[in-house]
Amino acid sequence: MIRFGWMRPALAVAALFACAAPAFADDTGVAAIHEQRREGGRTCFVDHYHYGSSAGQSSKKAALAVGIKSWADFTDFEYGSDWAHWGRASSKSVKCSQAGPGGSWSCDISARPCR
């Protein structure tokens, strides 16, 4: 007779992970501390902004890309990747400048995260 007693702990662990799966979504749960509302099919923070910046870039395009990555990385860290998409963000502000003719570029950006 074959005994499968060793499977009980394995099944219990599998059941635990199956029940906990929603907790592994790309949302840390911290976003709930901010007031949110629906905007054009997205859920956005009402009045909480995140910021990103860049400096020392060879072009405006590169400075903007680094600034957006900075914004997305911190938003992802704090709220999860569900919130960290610049394309979904609302109330975007981008200010880029060049340090003199032929100098390096920098950008400061801000936006309200949305998912």
N, C-alpha and C positions, 0 to 999 in steps of 0.2 A: 504494500500500500504506500502510495506517495503522500507525503505530508507537505502542506503548503503554509505551515505556521510562520515561516520566514517572510511570507508575502504580506502579512497583516501590517507590520510596521511600514513597509514600502507603500502599501495602499493608503495608509493613514497620512503619510507624507505627501503623496500625490493628491489626495483629497484636500489637504491643507493648502497646497499651492494652487489648486483649481479654485478654491474659494477666495484666495487672496489675490488672484490675478488682477482684478480691477485696481488694486492698490498699486500695481506696477505700471499704471498708465503714465503718460508723459506729463503729468500734472502733480506737483508736489503737495497740493492742498493748501499752500500758504496764500494763494490768490484769494481765498475766501475772506481774508482780512480787509480787502478793498471792496468798496461798492462797485457793482458791475451792472451793465445794461446791454440790451440787444441793440446793435447798430448794423443795419444792412446785412443781416444774416450772420453776423459775428457777435460774440460776447466780448465786451471791452471794459476796461477799468474806466470809471466815470471821471476821476480827477487825479489819478496816480500816473506819473510819467517815469520812464526809464531813460537813461542817458548813455551815450557812447561817444568816443572821441578817437582821433588819430592825429599823428604828427610825423613830420619828417618823411613824407611820401613824395615820390618823384612826379606824380601826376594827381590831378583832381580826382580822376576816376579811381585811382588806387587809394587815395585818402578817404573817399566816400566808402569804398568797399571795406576798408579796415575799421572805419567808424561804425558801419552797420554790423560788422562782426562783433565789435566791442559791445554794442547794444544788445545783440542777440545772445552773446555768451553770458552776460550778466542776467538777462531776463530768464534764460534757460536755467541757470544756476539757482535763481530764486524761486521760480514758478514752474519750471519744467518746459520741455520743448514745445508743448502745445501752445504756449504763449510767446515763443521766441521767433516768430516769423515777421520780419520787417514788412513784407508785402501785405500782411493782415493788419498791421498796426494802424492806429488812428491819430489824428492831430500831429502829424509828422512835422518836424522842424529840422532843417539842414542848413548849417552855416559853414562854408568852406572859405579858406583864405590861403594866399600864397605869400611866403616870406620874401618879398621883393621880386624883381624881375629874374626869372630863372631859378628862384629859390624853391624850397620844399613846400609841399602842401599839407594842410591840416584841416580837419572837419570836426565840428561839434554837432551832434544830432540828439534829438529827443523825440519820444512818441509814447502814446498810451498803448500798452500791450493789449492785444485782442487774440481770441482763439476762435 
